[in-house]
Amino acid sequence: MTNDKSGRGGRSGSGSGSSADKPPVTWRSDFSRDARAPDKRTRERERQASPDAAGGRPGERGGASYGRSGEQQGRARAAADFVSGESQDAAYEAHAEARQQRSQELRLFGLNACRAAFANRPQDLRKVYLTEERIPAMKPVLAWCAQHKLGYRVVTDEDLRKLTSTQHHEGVCFEVTRRELLNVAELIALQPAAPAPALLVVLDGVGNPHNFGAVLRSAANFGVSGILLPEESSLTLSGAACRVAEGGAEAVPLARADTGALAALRAAGFAIAATVVRGGESIHAQPLPARLVLVFGAEREGMRDALVKAADRRLTIPGSGKVESLNIAASAAVLFAEFYRQHIGT
C-alpha cells in the first residue's frame, strides 16, 4: 500500500505483482484512472470516458451506464444553448435600447441654446449640468428641476469640456429629447395660407455643423418658415450647431425632404429657386416670389445638377468679384434678408 496525500487510500495496482512491477497510479476527483505516463491510446480512451466528453456532471463517470443518455445530454445542451442565447439577446436588446435612447437625446450647450430649449419645451429636459458661476442665470431652470424632481449637477469647467467635447460650452449643458424631423406634408401644413408670404429652405450637400448653425440663426432672425434636409444627407442637429444658432434651432422647423418634395412644394404654391455662384439672375433684378423655396448647395461642390434643372429660377448674389463666392452661411443671410425686406419687414 502507498499513502495518498489527498487523504484517500490509493493502491499501486491490482491482482498479482509488486509495486515495482507497475508504475504508481493516482486517482482524480472524477474517478477516472490516470497513469503517470500514459501512452497516446490510453489518453484517447480516458478523454472519451471523461465527464466533459460525455456531457456528464463533475463527479460522475461518462457513458451509458453511469452518465446521462445521449438524448438527455442533447436536451441539456439545447437548454444551455437556449439560456445562453436568451442572455445574449437580453444583452443585445439592452445595448440597442441604450443606443436608441442616446440617439433620441441631444446634448445641448451654450447659454442661449439651452435657454431657448427650456423656454420652448421644458418637458423635454432630461439632465442639467452647469458650473457654479451659471447658477444665478439658471435659477428658473433649477427651480423647474426641483419642482419636477429632475436631477441637476454642479460641475467644473473641465467636467463640461469633457462632457461636450469643446471648450465653448459657456458653462451649461442640457440633455434634452431630440425633436423628430417633420415630413414634407407636415411642414407644408404649418405654413400660412396663400397668399401670405412664406420662405422655405433646402440644404443640399451641406455638412458642416457650424455652417448649419449659422444658417439656423439667420433663418430664425429673418422669419424662415422651415428647413428641409435631403433623405441622404448626414446633416443632423448637433450640440455644436445649436450653440452657433444661439437659440435659432428652436425657432425653425426641420423636415426631411423625400424624392417628391419639390413637386409637393410646387403643388402647394411655392416657387423653387436655386442659388448659383454665377449664371443666375441678380437677386435684386426682380421681386422674389412671396412663397418661395430657396435651394442651397455645399460651399465647394455646389448643389446637384438635378436640383438646378428642377428649379423655376436661378439666383445669384452680385458682388465685386474679388472673391469667388460667399460661403453658405453668408449667402443664406443675404437672401433671407432680401426676402424679409420685400415681403415681411415692410
C-alpha positions, -999 to +999 in steps of 0.1 A: +000+000+000+010+036-006-001+067+012-022+091-009-016+127+002-051+137-008-065+117+021-078+088+000-063+053+002-045+045-030-034+013-044-003+007-065-021-019-086-045-048-085-041-086-088-007-102-086+027-084-088+046-060-066+047-022-067+079-023-086+063-042-115+038-014-124+040+024-124+023+041-095-013+052-102-032+083-089-069+088-088-086+120-099-116+135-082-138+124-111-127+088-105-111+084-140-079+064-139-048+084-149-013+069-152+017+090-146+030+085-182+001+072-203+006+065-239-014+081-267-040+053-269-046+055-231-050+092-232-076+089-260-096+063-240-096+085-210-106+115-230-136+096-244-145+083-209-142+117-192-174+136-180-165+165-203-166+143-233-198+125-223-216+156-212-218+143-176-217+164-144-184+167-125-181+137-102-199+112-124-184+088-149-193+092-186-210+065-206-245+050-208-242+031-175-231+060-153-239+092-172-270+107-189-282+092-221-274+108-254-310+121-256-307+136-221-274+152-230-288+167-261-317+182-242-293+196-216-271+211-243-301+226-260-314+241-227-279+255-220-277+270-255-312+284-251-303+301-218-271+314-233-290+327-263-315+344-241-288+361-222-271+373-254-304+385-267-311+404-235-277+420-235-281+430-271-316+444-265-303+464-235-274+478-256-298+486-285-322+503-262-294+524-246-281+533-281-316+542-293-321+564-262-288+581-269-299+587-305-331+602-292-314+626-269-295+658-278-267+672-257-271+710-259-245+735-247-242+772-248-262+797-228-287+809-254-292+775-269-301+760-235-323+789-226-342+787-258-347+749-254-360+754-219-383+783-229-399+763-258-400+727-244-391+723-208-409+689-207-381+675-230-354+683-204-336+652-191-304+663-174-288+696-165-251+702-159-238+737-150-208+754-134-213+773-101-209+806-120-240+798-141-263+791-111-277+827-110-285+827-147-301+792-145-323+798-114-356+793-133-343+760-148-331+748-114-364+757-098-382+737-125-359+708-119-366+708-082-404+710-088-404+681-112-378+660-093-353+662-121-317+660-111-290+685-119-253+686-112-229+715-105-197+706-122-163+721-130-154+738-162-132+708-171-160+684-165-181+703-190-153+704-215-151+666-214-189+662-214-194+684-245-160+678-262-155+715-266-142+745-245-171+766-259-198+752-236-204+785-219-208+769-185-240+749-191-251+717-208-286+702-212-296+667-223-329+670-240-352+648-261-344+652-297-372+666-318-383+644-347-380+657-382-412+665-399-421+651-433-429+674-463-466+672-458-464+682-421-441+711-430-465+724-456-494+721-432-475+745-408-473+773-435-497+802-435-524+800-462-517+817-496-512+845-505-493+851-472-455+850-477-435+820-466-399+811-472-386+775-470-350+764-475-334+732-488-298+724-478-282+701-504-248+687-495-242+710-465-225+690-438-206+714-416-225+718-382-212+754-377-224+764-411-257+747-403-259+766-370-252+799-387-280+793-413-304+784-385-295+816-367-301+838-398-333+818-406-347+825-371-338+862-374-355+867-408-386+845-402-378+815-424-407+790-421-387+758-423-356+740-435-356+707-454-327+682-454-324+656-482-330+620-474-294+610-480-280+639-460-259+631-429-265+666-416-282+665-382-290+689-354-260+686-331-249+705-300-224+724-319-250+736-345-274+746-317-247+766-299-238+785-331-275+790-338-278+809-305-314+796-299-324+797-335-326+759-337-357+760-315-375+786-338-371+769-372-390+737-380-369+710-396-381+684-421-368+655-442-371+660-480-380+629-499-378+624-537-411+640-543-405+670-520-401+697-547-432+685-566-452+686-534-439+721-526-447+734-561-482+719-559-486+738-526-480+771-544-442+775-538-417+786-565-384+768-565-352+789-568-317+775-570-288+797-557-258+796-580-224+813-579-227+826-615-250+825-644-282+833-625-302+865-623-294+890-596-315+887-565-322+925-570-333+922-607-369+915-599-391+908-569-388+874-552-420+853-551-439+856-519-440+818-514-405+806-522-382+776-517-345+785-518-321+757-525-285+760-513-256+737-522-224+729-504-197+756-505-173+738-528-194+712-546-225+733-551-259+716-555-267+686-576-274+693-613-308+677-610-319+703-584-306+732-605-326+719-635-357+714-614-357+750-602-380+776-616-354+803-612-316+806-607-305+834-583-270+849-579-258+873-553-240+902-570-206+913-558-173+929-566-158+897-580-127+900-558-136+867-541-152+837-559-182+835-537-197+838-502-199+807-480-233+790-474-239+809-441-232+843-456-252+836-488-282+824-468-281+855-446-281+878-477-310+860-494-330+857-462-326+894-455-337+903-491-368+881-488-376+897-454-372+932-468-395+925-497-423+906-480-422+906-443-405+937-429-425+962-450 
